[in-house]
């Protein structure tokens, strides 16, 4: 594990502190995403540590303590950057679930955080979507709607690639 990455327990504790009491629906979502990340972290091409940390931290921008811009992926990445998380985790969190599509629509700039295309990104998006399906209903105004469908198309590709990796590993799609 890179020396600049805190322990997974520390990242999980940070997320719990920020979300459990004030945004419990998002803490529930975070836990579901992290469970799926633990299950899939050993898929070929996936950076295990980055995936686990990004999955447990991806909703921290929804905490009142982190929210500054009203765009949770950006708020999460900025909050984590102030806590010296590595650039890769910041990029994964900032660009979660094709957030760049929505950022463009609402005029938010994510360019300070590197966007990557990788098995780790695909798997993180899979984990967040599995958590969405498992979580209690989330308000349709939560920022994940895209009337143009570009975000849906981007996530569909990530899901297909992750599904193929899961199938190739011989693992069940859902534990």
Secondary structure, 3 states (H helix, E strand, C coil): CCCCCCCHHHHHHHHHHHHCCCCHHHHHHHHHHHHHHHHHCCCCCCCHHHHHHHHHHCCHHHCCCCCCCCCHHHHHHHHHHCCCCCHHHHHHHHCHHHHHHHHHHHCCCCCCCCCCCCHHHHHHHHHHHHHHHHCCCCCCCCCCCCCCCHHHHHHHHHHHHHHHHHHHHCCCCCC
